[in-house]
Amino acid sequence: MPLKWVFQQNNDPKHTSKQVTSWLQTKKSPAQSLDLNLIENLWCDLKNSVFDAKPKNTENLWNVVQCQMLVDSCSPQR
Protein backbone atom coordinates (compact mmCIF):
# COMPACT_ATOMS: atom_id res chain seq x y z
CA MET A 1 0.00 0.00 0.00
CA PRO A 2 1.71 3.23 -1.10
CA LEU A 3 2.06 6.12 1.29
CA LYS A 4 0.45 9.42 0.41
CA TRP A 5 2.55 12.41 1.29
CA VAL A 6 1.07 15.89 1.53
CA PHE A 7 3.52 18.77 1.59
CA GLN A 8 2.33 21.92 3.31
CA GLN A 9 4.25 25.17 3.36
CA ASN A 10 4.33 27.53 6.29
CA ASN A 11 6.42 30.05 4.31
CA ASP A 12 9.17 30.11 6.92
CA PRO A 13 12.43 30.69 4.99
CA LYS A 14 14.52 28.43 7.19
CA HIS A 15 12.22 25.47 6.47
CA THR A 16 12.27 25.72 2.70
CA SER A 17 14.75 24.56 0.13
CA LYS A 18 14.91 25.79 -3.45
CA GLN A 19 14.11 22.34 -4.84
CA VAL A 20 11.04 21.83 -2.69
CA THR A 21 9.83 25.38 -3.27
CA SER A 22 10.08 25.00 -7.04
CA TRP A 23 8.39 21.58 -6.89
CA LEU A 24 5.52 22.97 -4.81
CA GLN A 25 5.08 25.87 -7.23
CA THR A 26 4.87 23.57 -10.25
CA LYS A 27 2.63 21.00 -8.53
CA LYS A 28 -0.96 21.57 -9.65
CA SER A 29 -2.98 20.48 -6.65
CA PRO A 30 -5.75 22.21 -4.73
CA ALA A 31 -5.14 23.55 -1.25
CA GLN A 32 -6.04 21.04 1.42
CA SER A 33 -5.54 22.99 4.61
CA LEU A 34 -7.75 22.01 7.50
CA ASP A 35 -9.11 24.44 10.00
CA LEU A 36 -7.05 23.42 13.01
CA ASN A 37 -8.02 26.29 15.26
CA LEU A 38 -9.81 24.26 17.94
CA ILE A 39 -10.87 27.19 20.11
CA GLU A 40 -12.50 28.92 17.15
CA ASN A 41 -14.39 25.73 16.27
CA LEU A 42 -15.42 25.29 19.90
CA TRP A 43 -16.80 28.83 20.08
CA CYS A 44 -18.71 28.30 16.84
CA ASP A 45 -20.31 25.10 18.18
CA LEU A 46 -21.14 26.84 21.44
CA LYS A 47 -22.66 29.87 19.71
CA ASN A 48 -24.78 27.68 17.43
CA SER A 49 -26.09 25.50 20.25
CA VAL A 50 -27.04 28.53 22.38
CA PHE A 51 -28.69 30.21 19.40
CA ASP A 52 -30.71 27.08 18.58
CA ALA A 53 -31.83 26.47 22.18
CA LYS A 54 -32.76 30.09 22.99
CA PRO A 55 -32.37 29.69 26.79
CA LYS A 56 -34.59 31.87 29.01
CA ASN A 57 -32.55 31.75 32.23
CA THR A 58 -29.08 30.83 33.47
CA GLU A 59 -30.07 27.28 34.40
CA ASN A 60 -31.25 26.61 30.85
CA LEU A 61 -28.10 28.26 29.52
CA TRP A 62 -25.84 25.98 31.58
CA ASN A 63 -27.76 22.95 30.36
CA VAL A 64 -27.16 24.04 26.77
CA VAL A 65 -23.50 24.98 27.14
CA GLN A 66 -22.05 21.70 28.44
CA CYS A 67 -18.52 23.10 28.47
CA GLN A 68 -16.82 19.99 29.72
CA MET A 69 -18.22 17.88 26.89
CA LEU A 70 -16.96 20.42 24.33
CA VAL A 71 -13.49 20.53 25.87
CA ASP A 72 -13.32 16.74 26.10
CA SER A 73 -14.32 16.38 22.47
CA CYS A 74 -11.41 18.56 21.34
CA SER A 75 -8.70 17.29 23.65
CA PRO A 76 -6.53 14.37 22.55
CA GLN A 77 -7.45 11.00 24.00
CA ARG A 78 -4.71 9.58 26.21
Secondary structure as UniProt FT lines:
FT   HELIX           13..15
FT   HELIX           18..26
FT   HELIX           38..53
FT   HELIX           58..65
FT   HELIX           67..74
//
